[in-house]
Each structure stands twice: as structure tokens, then as C-alpha cells.
Amino acid sequence: MKVMKAWCVALGLAGLGVAPAGAQTLPSEPISVSGGRMTISGDVSATVGSDDPGFFDYTDYEHSALRLLRADVSAAVNGGDHFTLLGELRTENLDSMQAYALYVRIKPWTRRAIDIEVGRIPPVFGAFARRTYGSDNPLIGYPLAYQYLTSLRPDSLPASADELLRKRGLGWLTRYTVGNASLDKGVALVSAFRWDTGVQVHATAGVVNASVAVTAGTLSNPLFHDDNNGRQVAGRVELRPVGALSGLIAGTSVARGPFVSASAVRAALGDDSRAGDFTQTAWGGDLEYSRGYYLLRVETIVSDWQLPTVRTPALDRPLRAVSTSLEGRYKIRPGLFAAGRVDHLGFSDVAGTLVMEPWDAPVTRVEVGGGYSIQRNLQLKLSYQYNHRDGGPLEQLAHLKAAQLVFWF
């Protein structure tokens, strides 16, 4: 039923896109209210695609990214030269409305490029996290690091390496014997579907942009309320050269914070005084270069999770995941483009009683597609996605197709 509703929305948007200009009723620019003190904008994407029995495109909110109706409404209220209140409401597949963002931006000095953001804030870490909206993503799917659910959970822990290895490839719905015993989803390396709560400082000086944030959750598990009495610290430095290299952007990101919930640590060790020891530590590097009709991007993310040791064979080393993504876009003619992305997500080896193998099943994804602008703020995209998972009980190979209409103002 929800897929049919997504089709209806898509067809409705298409109809508006081909209607005469004078007959259009939807806004084409952000709406200004109260003499410009409030600005309202929105983004709607309707995606229909293949059924995914392997759960390759499953997301934080238990939806397939290739069968998704998403609507966002954002507002910015200007409180003068020093304060702006920003918020965003989001719904996916007509479920309940979520507060995706809600924060205050403070500019201590009007003549300096420094601002402070407090609340449910934009992400600091990584490059793709800043372009997750349908109008910013040249393809329909997401890079594996930001969407693919590993078998790890912050509230439910494997008692041994053997138990962890039995759950390979089951990140869409898993549970362990230590901590929360209910079935639930695992986590991605970096969540592209939830923002964290905390404080962020951003500054620009010449060709350098720098940000640092302190938040309640971690990259994998953003939180509204802290669950382990710890804080994540994340930072990013970005260089934007000028002159002959004006199309180049180079960035690096780091993050570290307690990942395992206090309740899970208590279940594993008998008390939660060491909850801050069981962390997620991540590093990311990214490059983007654009010139003329083409755009190239590459991003690598390395994430380590430290879990409590309960019994042998023990998880005595951090569990590592490494993701690499290469993406390109080429403008064929005005309003028409082709795009592609190659992705791989690998995992470190763990020694069980009988085998040594990666702690989760490695995944490779290739996605190719293109888009056409029906009008300036209405875009149609098509894509084909090849997914391969090396192990696990679920479907290990999937050829998926999808179509998406995106409208924004």
C-alpha cells in the first residue's frame, strides 16, 4: 500500500512538472514569511524499486532506500544578527513525523566566519553526510558506509567471537545473548538518517573550513538522550584551494565516543563503571574534484568498535570496518546527466573456535544511473544497482532497479 502511495505522489509530481508554467501551484523557491524573518523550504522524494530480499538497502528507520517516500519541511527563524533558530521535520513512508533537526545557530561576531550550533545539529563527520537529500545525491542509493546495517548493536552484545560470527550478514534484524534480547536492527558506520544532539563550532579562515562537535551519541548511533554517560568528540578540516585547483575539495574527519550502552555494559561486566571504555573510533578522508561537465568524488572511512569481553573465544581487539566509495557524474547536456558509484565495505578478521573470518560479511555495490530535470526543481532519476555479499544466510546477490522523483523548494 505504501509503495502504491509513493507511485501516486510520483505521478502527481510528474504531472505538475509538465504542466504549463501558469498552472503550477507548488512553490519553486523557499517561502519567506514575516518580512523575511522566517524562511520555509521543503524536499519530497518518491522512490519505487525492486524488492530487496537481501536487505542491502535497509535503513535506520527499517525502510528500503529504494522503496521510500520521504518528505522534509525545514524552517529558519532569524532572531537578528546573532541568532537563528533552525528546524526540520521529516516523515518516511507516511510514518510518524520526526524532528530530524532542531538547533540554534549563534554568531558571536558578525564580521568573523565563526558560528556555534546547539541542539540536534548537522553532522561534522564525512563528506556524504552533507548531501543526503534527494536533490544532492546524483544516484538513488547511498554509499555503504552511511546506510548498510552491520550486525553490531549498542544495546545487545555477543558473548563470544563465535556468537558474533553466527550473525554475519544479519544487520537488518539481529540480537545477542548479552543485554537487550529483543530483535532489532544493527548500525551503519555513519548514520545518514539521524542527526545527533550536542554542540558544534564551525569556523572558516581563507581556504580552510574547520568544525568540532561534542554530541550525546556516536556516528553509528546518534542519540537524543545519552545512554552511557559519555560524549563523542568529532572534528573535520576541509581545504578548498583557489586558482588552478578551484574545483578541488579535500577533507579529513575524526570521531571518538562511547558506543555501548550502560545497560549492555552492566549486563556484560556486572557494573557500568567502564562504559566509557567501549568506544567507536572513526577516521575519514575524502576528495572531490569538479571541472566543466564532470564531477569526481572518493571517500574512505575506517571505524573501530571496542566491545566488552564476556567469554572465550574473546573479542579482545577492536572490530574494524573499512569502506571505500568512488563516485562520478557527467553532464551530457543541460538538465541531463549520467552517474555511477563503486562501493566496498570490508571487515577485520575474528578468530572463532573453528574458523577465522571477517566479523561481518563483506559487501560490494555498483550503482549506475542518470537523471533528467523536468523543471529546475523537479528531477527524475533512474538507477541500476548490483549488490554482492560474501557470506551470511540471506540472499548474497541482488540486481535492483529504481526510479525516483525529487521535488524541492
C-alpha positions in Angstrom: 0.0 0.0 0.0 2.8 2.4 0.9 4.5 1.7 -2.4 1.3 2.5 -4.3 1.1 5.8 -2.4 4.6 6.5 -3.4 3.7 5.9 -7.0 0.7 8.3 -6.7 2.9 11.0 -5.3 5.5 10.4 -8.0 2.9 10.7 -10.8 1.4 13.8 -9.2 4.8 15.5 -9.1 5.4 14.5 -12.7 2.1 16.0 -13.7 3.0 19.3 -12.1 6.3 19.2 -13.8 4.9 19.0 -17.3 2.0 21.4 -16.7 2.2 24.9 -18.2 4.1 27.4 -16.0 1.0 29.4 -15.3 -0.8 26.3 -13.9 1.8 25.3 -11.4 0.7 25.6 -7.8 3.6 24.3 -5.8 6.4 26.7 -4.8 9.6 26.9 -6.7 11.6 28.9 -4.2 11.8 28.9 -0.4 8.8 30.7 1.2 9.5 33.9 3.0 7.3 34.9 6.0 7.1 37.9 8.2 9.2 40.2 6.0 11.9 37.6 5.6 12.3 36.7 9.3 11.2 33.2 8.7 12.1 31.1 5.6 10.4 27.7 4.9 11.7 25.2 2.4 11.0 21.6 1.6 12.2 18.4 -0.1 10.0 15.5 -1.3 11.3 12.3 -2.9 9.3 9.4 -4.1 11.3 6.2 -4.9 9.9 3.0 -6.3 12.2 0.0 -6.9 12.8 -3.7 -6.8 12.0 -5.8 -3.8 15.3 -6.4 -1.8 15.2 -9.9 -0.2 18.8 -9.4 0.9 18.1 -6.2 2.8 21.1 -4.5 1.1 19.3 -1.1 1.1 17.7 -1.3 4.5 18.0 1.9 6.6 18.0 3.1 10.2 14.2 3.5 10.2 13.6 0.0 8.8 12.7 1.1 5.3 14.4 0.2 1.9 16.1 3.3 0.4 14.9 2.0 -3.0 11.2 1.9 -1.9 10.8 5.2 0.0 8.5 8.2 0.2 10.3 10.9 2.1 9.1 14.5 2.9 11.1 17.2 4.7 9.9 20.6 5.8 12.6 23.0 7.1 12.3 26.4 8.7 14.8 29.1 9.7 13.7 31.9 12.0 16.1 34.9 12.1 16.4 36.4 15.5 18.7 39.2 14.5 22.4 39.4 13.6 23.5 36.8 16.2 20.8 34.2 16.5 18.9 31.9 14.1 16.6 29.0 15.0 16.6 26.2 12.5 14.5 23.0 12.4 13.4 20.2 10.1 10.5 17.7 10.3 10.7 14.5 8.3 8.4 11.6 7.6 9.3 8.4 5.7 6.7 6.2 4.1 3.9 8.2 5.8 5.0 7.1 9.3 5.1 9.5 12.2 6.8 12.9 11.8 10.3 13.0 13.3 12.4 16.0 14.4 15.3 15.5 12.1 17.0 18.8 13.1 16.3 21.5 15.8 19.1 23.8 16.8 20.1 27.4 17.5 22.9 29.0 15.4 24.8 31.6 17.3 27.2 34.1 15.6 29.2 35.8 18.3 30.8 38.2 15.9 29.1 39.5 12.7 32.4 40.2 11.0 34.0 36.8 11.6 33.1 33.5 10.0 32.5 31.7 13.3 29.3 30.2 14.4 28.1 27.9 17.2 25.2 25.4 16.9 23.4 23.9 19.8 20.7 21.2 19.7 20.0 18.4 17.2 22.8 19.6 14.9 24.1 18.8 11.4 26.9 16.2 11.2 30.6 17.1 11.3 32.0 13.8 10.1 32.4 12.9 6.5 31.5 14.3 3.1 28.3 12.4 2.0 26.6 13.3 5.3 26.1 16.8 3.9 24.4 15.8 0.7 21.9 13.1 1.8 18.9 14.9 0.3 17.5 13.5 -3.0 18.4 16.7 -4.9 22.0 16.5 -3.7 22.6 12.8 -4.3 23.4 12.0 -8.0 22.1 8.4 -7.6 19.2 6.9 -5.7 21.1 4.6 -3.3 23.5 5.6 -0.6 27.2 4.8 0.0 27.5 1.6 2.1 29.2 3.4 5.0 26.2 5.6 5.5 23.4 3.2 5.0 24.3 -0.5 5.2 23.5 -2.0 8.6 26.2 -4.1 10.1 25.4 -6.8 12.7 26.6 -4.6 15.7 24.2 -3.1 18.2 24.9 -0.7 21.1 22.4 -2.3 23.5 22.9 -6.1 22.7 26.3 -7.8 22.7 27.8 -11.1 21.6 29.1 -13.1 24.4 32.0 -14.5 22.3 33.6 -14.4 18.9 31.6 -17.5 17.9 28.3 -15.8 18.6 29.3 -12.7 16.6 30.3 -14.8 13.6 27.0 -16.6 13.6 25.3 -13.2 13.0 27.2 -12.3 9.8 25.0 -10.5 7.3 22.0 -10.2 9.6 22.2 -6.5 10.4 18.7 -5.9 9.3 17.4 -7.8 12.3 19.6 -9.4 15.0 20.0 -10.0 18.7 22.6 -11.3 21.1 22.6 -13.1 24.5 24.1 -10.2 26.5 21.9 -7.1 27.1 18.7 -6.4 25.2 17.4 -9.7 24.0 14.7 -8.3 21.6 15.2 -8.4 17.8 16.3 -5.1 16.3 18.5 -3.6 13.6 22.2 -3.1 13.6 24.1 0.1 12.9 25.9 1.6 9.9 29.4 3.0 10.1 27.8 6.5 9.9 24.1 7.1 10.1 22.8 9.2 7.2 19.2 9.2 8.5 19.6 10.6 12.0 21.4 13.7 13.4 23.0 13.8 16.8 22.4 16.1 19.8 25.1 18.4 21.1 27.2 21.5 20.4 29.1 22.3 17.3 31.6 25.1 16.5 32.4 26.0 12.8 35.0 28.5 11.5 36.3 29.5 8.1 39.7 31.1 7.5 40.7 31.6 3.9 40.7 28.2 2.2 40.3 26.2 5.4 36.9 25.2 7.0 37.0 23.5 10.4 34.4 22.1 12.6 34.3 20.4 16.0 31.3 18.9 17.9 30.5 17.3 21.2 27.4 15.0 21.0 25.4 12.6 23.0 25.7 9.6 20.6 28.2 8.3 18.1 28.4 8.2 14.3 26.7 4.8 14.3 24.2 5.6 17.0 23.1 9.3 17.1 21.0 10.0 20.2 18.6 12.5 21.7 19.2 11.3 25.2 22.6 9.9 26.3 22.6 6.2 27.3 26.1 5.7 28.7 27.1 8.9 30.5 29.7 9.7 27.7 30.2 12.2 24.9 31.5 11.8 21.4 34.1 14.4 20.1 34.2 14.7 16.3 36.1 17.1 14.1 36.6 17.9 10.4 39.0 20.0 8.4 38.3 20.9 4.8 40.5 22.6 2.3 39.1 24.5 -0.7 42.0 25.7 -2.8 41.6 28.6 -5.2 43.1 29.4 -8.6 44.0 26.4 -10.8 42.7 24.0 -8.2 39.4 25.8 -7.5 37.4 22.7 -8.2 39.1 20.7 -5.6 37.8 20.0 -2.1 39.9 17.8 0.3 38.6 16.8 3.8 39.5 14.7 6.7 37.4 13.7 9.7 37.9 12.0 13.1 35.4 11.0 15.8 35.6 9.1 19.1 32.9 8.4 21.7 31.4 5.7 24.0 29.3 3.3 21.8 28.0 0.6 24.1 25.0 1.5 26.3 25.4 1.5 30.0 22.7 -1.3 30.4 24.6 -3.6 28.0 27.9 -3.0 29.8 26.2 -3.7 33.1 24.9 -7.0 31.6 28.3 -7.9 30.4 30.5 -7.0 33.4 28.2 -6.7 36.3 28.5 -2.9 36.6 28.7 0.1 34.1 31.6 2.0 35.5 33.7 1.1 32.4 31.0 2.2 29.9 33.3 4.9 28.6 35.9 2.3 27.6 33.8 0.7 24.9 34.0 3.2 22.1 33.5 3.8 18.4 36.6 5.5 16.9 36.5 6.6 13.2 38.6 8.3 10.7 37.5 9.5 7.2 39.2 11.1 4.2 37.6 12.5 1.1 38.4 14.3 -2.1 36.1 16.0 -4.6 37.1 17.5 -8.0 34.8 19.2 -10.5 35.7 20.7 -13.8 33.5 21.5 -16.8 30.9 18.8 -17.2 32.2 16.2 -14.8 32.4 15.7 -11.0 34.5 13.0 -9.2 34.4 12.1 -5.5 36.2 9.5 -3.4 35.7 8.8 0.3 37.2 6.3 2.7 36.0 5.6 6.3 37.7 3.4 8.9 35.7 2.6 12.0 36.7 0.6 15.1 34.3 -0.6 17.8 35.6 -1.9 21.2 33.2 -4.3 22.9 33.4 -5.9 26.4 34.9 -9.3 26.6 32.5 -11.8 28.2 33.8 -15.3 27.5 36.2 -17.1 25.1 36.9 -17.0 22.3 37.2 -13.4 23.3 36.7 -10.2 21.3 40.0 -8.8 22.6 40.7 -6.5 19.7 38.5 -3.7 18.2 36.2 -4.7 15.4 37.2 -2.8 12.3 35.2 -1.9 9.2 36.7 -0.1 6.2 34.5 1.5 3.5 35.7 3.0 0.2 33.5 4.7 -2.3 34.2 6.2 -5.7 31.6 8.3 -7.4 31.3 10.2 -10.6 28.8 12.4 -12.5 28.9 13.7 -16.1 26.5 16.3 -17.6 25.5 15.1 -21.0 23.5 18.2 -21.9 21.6 20.9 -19.9 19.3 19.1 -17.4 20.6 15.6 -18.3 23.4 13.7 -16.5 24.8 10.2 -16.0 26.3 9.0 -12.7 27.9 5.9 -11.2 29.3 4.7 -7.8 31.5 1.8 -6.8 31.5 0.8 -3.2 33.1 -1.8 -1.0 32.7 -2.5 2.8 35.1 -4.9 4.4 35.6 -6.1 8.0 38.6 -7.3 10.1 39.1 -11.0 10.9 37.9 -12.5 14.1 39.2 -15.9 15.5 36.4 -18.2 16.5 36.7 -21.7 17.9 36.9 -23.4 14.5 37.4 -20.6 11.9 38.9 -17.2 11.4 36.9 -14.9 9.1 35.6 -11.3 8.9 33.3 -10.5 11.7 30.6 -9.4 9.3 30.0 -10.4 5.6 31.9 -8.0 3.2 29.7 -6.2 0.7 30.4 -4.8 -2.8 28.0 -2.4 -4.6 28.0 -0.9 -8.0 25.3 1.6 -9.0 24.8 3.3 -12.3 22.1 5.7 -13.4 21.2 9.1 -14.5 18.8 12.0 -14.1 16.8 14.5 -16.0 15.5 17.8 -14.8 11.8 18.1 -15.8 12.0 21.7 -14.5 14.5 23.4 -12.3 13.3 21.9 -9.0 11.7 18.7 -10.3 14.1 15.8 -11.2 13.6 12.3 -12.4 16.3 9.7 -11.7 16.8 6.1 -12.7 19.3 3.6 -11.4 20.5 0.0 -11.5 22.3 -1.5 -8.5 24.4 -4.6 -8.2 25.0 -5.9 -4.7 27.1 -8.8 -3.6 27.6 -10.1 0.0 30.3 -12.6 0.7 28.7 -14.8 3.3 25.7 -14.9 5.7 22.4 -16.8 5.4 20.4 -14.1 3.4 20.4 -13.5 -0.3 24.0 -12.9 -1.3 23.4 -11.3 -4.8 20.9 -8.7 -5.8 20.2 -6.8 -9.0 18.0 -3.9 -8.1 16.3 -1.2 -10.2 14.7 2.0 -9.0 13.1 5.2 -10.2 12.9 8.4 -8.2 11.1 11.8 -8.5 12.5 14.6 -6.4 10.8 18.0 -5.8 12.3 20.8 -3.7 11.8 24.4 -3.0 
